[in-house]
Amino acid sequence: MDKRAIVYRVLKKVPKDKVTTYKELAKAAGTHPRAVAVFMKTNREPERIPCFRVIRSDGRIGGYSGPGGVEEKIRLLRKHGIDVRNGRIAGKYIHRF
């Protein structure tokens, strides 16, 4: 199985009311956070692979290359019960593997 498939499989394990960080996801999948960022940016199936649930280690939401950009990422996060304030997410929402 290639690294992209492993990262996507691990990401699907994050509960719907949680997010994870690029660093946490990379560690769990055995790759580098930058590779995770590339995999999220090039995700062609955002409905199936919830790339919007990956944030920066400092709690900021980071970017979103899907339609609607960062505003859409915030909307999706809130739709899944995650509180976004001033572009940040509280630690209680971060899933650790």
Buried (B, 14 or more C-beta within 10 A) or exposed (E): EEBBEBBBEBBEEBEEEBBBBBBBBBBBBEBBBEBBBBBBEEBEEBEEBBBBBBBBEEBEBBEBEBEEEBEBBBEBBEEBEBEBEEEBBEEEBBBEE
